[in-house]
Each structure stands twice: as structure tokens, then as C-alpha cells.
Amino acid sequence: MPLVKACRIDQLKPGEAMRLNLVPPIALYRLEDGFYATEDTCSHAQSSLSAGEIDLEECTVECPYHASLFDIRTGMPLSPPASAPIQTFPVKIEGDEVFVEAPS
């Protein structure tokens, strides 16, 4: 998978996320221990996870549409109504820039 430049490290603070308008759209999150990326669309409904609330202690994102929780690190659903996992993508840091390995 090709590396796609997402942002500079200082553009996201812990607890923030941004949407990468790729195909499929990818959500990039910054947690206390680094950056993570998942597909941006909830597996239950067509909602953007990058717009959801992030819990830094639990490392989760809450879907803003039906409140499903997902583990940001693994993509696993932690609460209904979502039951299918979301895809995760490797993140690489080079200098002060953040890259995501995105599908081509």
C-alpha cells in the first residue's frame, strides 16, 4: 500500500481526529501514545467516525450517529448497534510528518 501524507505531527493534539478524503475515507486519530488510522465510515451506518467523540483513556471513538464504540487501535466494535469491525491502516512518522499506508 502506498504512503499518503496525512498531516504534520503538530496539526493534531491528543484526542483529535481528521478525515482523509481518500477511497475509502480514512480517519486519522491522535492518542496519547501516537497516531492511528481506521476507515472513517462506521460499519453500522454511513457516519464519519472522525467526527465522533474520542476517549483517550479507553482509546475509543464513538460514532456520532448511533453511539457505537470502536477500539481505535484494533477497529473492533465494543458496543452495539455496530457488530462488524472497521479496517485499520498502518501509520508511519517521518520527521515531523504523519503518513498513512492507504489502499491504492
C-alpha positions as a LaTeX table, in Angstrom:
\begin{tabular}{lrrr}
\hline
Residue & $x$ (\AA) & $y$ (\AA) & $z$ (\AA) \\
\hline
Met1 & 0.00 & 0.00 & 0.00 \\
Pro2 & 1.32 & 3.45 & $-0.84$ \\
Leu3 & 2.15 & 6.02 & 1.85 \\
Val4 & $-0.15$ & 9.03 & 1.85 \\
Lys5 & 0.89 & 12.22 & 3.65 \\
Ala6 & $-1.81$ & 12.99 & 6.21 \\
Cys7 & $-0.56$ & 15.97 & 8.22 \\
Arg8 & 2.24 & 17.38 & 10.34 \\
Ile9 & 2.57 & 16.00 & 13.85 \\
Asp10 & 1.62 & 19.35 & 15.39 \\
Gln11 & $-1.66$ & 19.58 & 13.44 \\
Leu12 & $-3.45$ & 17.11 & 15.75 \\
Lys13 & $-3.46$ & 17.16 & 19.53 \\
Pro14 & $-4.20$ & 14.05 & 21.60 \\
Gly15 & $-7.94$ & 13.42 & 21.45 \\
Glu16 & $-8.36$ & 14.92 & 17.98 \\
Ala17 & $-9.08$ & 13.29 & 14.64 \\
Met18 & $-9.18$ & 14.29 & 10.99 \\
Arg19 & $-10.71$ & 12.81 & 7.87 \\
Leu20 & $-8.53$ & 11.94 & 4.89 \\
Asn21 & $-10.66$ & 12.18 & 1.76 \\
Leu22 & $-9.38$ & 9.01 & 0.12 \\
Val23 & $-11.19$ & 5.99 & $-1.26$ \\
Pro24 & $-12.22$ & 4.69 & 1.19 \\
Pro25 & $-12.17$ & 7.72 & 3.51 \\
Ile26 & $-9.74$ & 7.26 & 6.41 \\
Ala27 & $-9.91$ & 8.71 & 9.92 \\
Leu28 & $-6.58$ & 9.67 & 11.49 \\
Tyr29 & $-6.57$ & 9.90 & 15.30 \\
Arg30 & $-4.01$ & 11.11 & 17.77 \\
Leu31 & $-4.00$ & 9.26 & 21.08 \\
Glu32 & $-1.61$ & 9.76 & 24.00 \\
Asp33 & 0.76 & 7.12 & 22.61 \\
Gly34 & 0.73 & 8.15 & 18.94 \\
Phe35 & $-1.26$ & 8.19 & 15.73 \\
Tyr36 & $-3.74$ & 5.58 & 14.48 \\
Ala37 & $-5.85$ & 5.27 & 11.35 \\
Thr38 & $-9.11$ & 3.45 & 10.61 \\
Glu39 & $-11.65$ & 3.57 & 7.86 \\
Asp40 & $-13.76$ & 6.66 & 8.51 \\
Thr41 & $-17.18$ & 5.14 & 7.90 \\
Cys42 & $-18.96$ & 3.34 & 10.74 \\
Ser43 & $-19.64$ & $-0.32$ & 9.95 \\
His44 & $-23.24$ & 0.06 & 11.09 \\
Ala45 & $-24.35$ & 3.23 & 9.29 \\
Gln46 & $-22.90$ & 5.79 & 6.93 \\
Ser47 & $-21.43$ & 8.10 & 9.56 \\
Ser48 & $-17.99$ & 9.71 & 9.75 \\
Leu49 & $-16.03$ & 8.41 & 12.72 \\
Ser50 & $-13.57$ & 11.30 & 12.54 \\
Ala51 & $-16.47$ & 13.47 & 13.73 \\
Gly52 & $-17.04$ & 11.21 & 16.75 \\
Glu53 & $-16.02$ & 11.68 & 20.36 \\
Ile54 & $-12.64$ & 10.20 & 21.31 \\
Asp55 & $-11.97$ & 8.75 & 24.76 \\
Leu56 & $-8.21$ & 8.94 & 25.37 \\
Glu57 & $-8.26$ & 6.65 & 28.40 \\
Glu58 & $-10.17$ & 3.88 & 26.64 \\
Cys59 & $-8.67$ & 4.55 & 23.17 \\
Thr60 & $-12.13$ & 4.54 & 21.61 \\
Val61 & $-14.17$ & 6.59 & 19.18 \\
Glu62 & $-17.94$ & 6.91 & 19.45 \\
Cys63 & $-19.93$ & 7.00 & 16.24 \\
Pro64 & $-21.88$ & 10.28 & 16.23 \\
Tyr65 & $-24.90$ & 8.65 & 14.56 \\
His66 & $-25.87$ & 5.69 & 16.80 \\
Ala67 & $-23.18$ & 5.83 & 19.53 \\
Ser68 & $-21.38$ & 2.58 & 18.66 \\
Leu69 & $-17.91$ & 2.45 & 20.20 \\
Phe70 & $-14.84$ & 1.22 & 18.34 \\
Asp71 & $-11.34$ & 0.48 & 19.61 \\
Ile72 & $-9.19$ & 2.88 & 17.61 \\
Arg73 & $-6.14$ & 0.60 & 17.82 \\
Thr74 & $-7.84$ & $-2.57$ & 16.53 \\
Gly75 & $-11.01$ & $-1.43$ & 14.77 \\
Met76 & $-13.10$ & $-3.84$ & 16.86 \\
Pro77 & $-16.65$ & $-2.78$ & 17.78 \\
Leu78 & $-17.17$ & $-2.53$ & 21.53 \\
Ser79 & $-20.88$ & $-1.72$ & 21.69 \\
Pro80 & $-23.99$ & $-2.12$ & 19.56 \\
Pro81 & $-25.51$ & $-1.42$ & 17.20 \\
Ala82 & $-22.25$ & $-1.93$ & 15.27 \\
Ser83 & $-21.15$ & $-5.56$ & 15.20 \\
Ala84 & $-18.59$ & $-5.60$ & 12.37 \\
Pro85 & $-15.04$ & $-4.29$ & 12.79 \\
Ile86 & $-13.64$ & $-1.37$ & 10.82 \\
Gln87 & $-10.41$ & $-1.64$ & 8.89 \\
Thr88 & $-7.22$ & $-0.22$ & 10.39 \\
Phe89 & $-4.25$ & 1.16 & 8.48 \\
Pro90 & $-0.57$ & 1.41 & 9.43 \\
Val91 & 0.72 & 4.88 & 10.32 \\
Lys92 & 4.32 & 5.98 & 9.88 \\
Ile93 & 6.06 & 9.07 & 11.24 \\
Glu94 & 8.88 & 10.54 & 9.18 \\
Gly95 & 10.46 & 13.63 & 10.69 \\
Asp96 & 7.54 & 15.87 & 11.66 \\
Glu97 & 5.10 & 14.39 & 9.13 \\
Val98 & 2.46 & 11.69 & 9.54 \\
Phe99 & 1.80 & 9.19 & 6.75 \\
Val100 & $-0.86$ & 6.52 & 6.38 \\
Glu101 & $-0.50$ & 3.32 & 4.37 \\
Ala102 & $-3.64$ & 3.60 & 2.27 \\
Pro103 & $-5.15$ & 1.17 & $-0.22$ \\
Ser104 & $-4.35$ & 2.01 & $-3.82$ \\
\hline
\end{tabular}
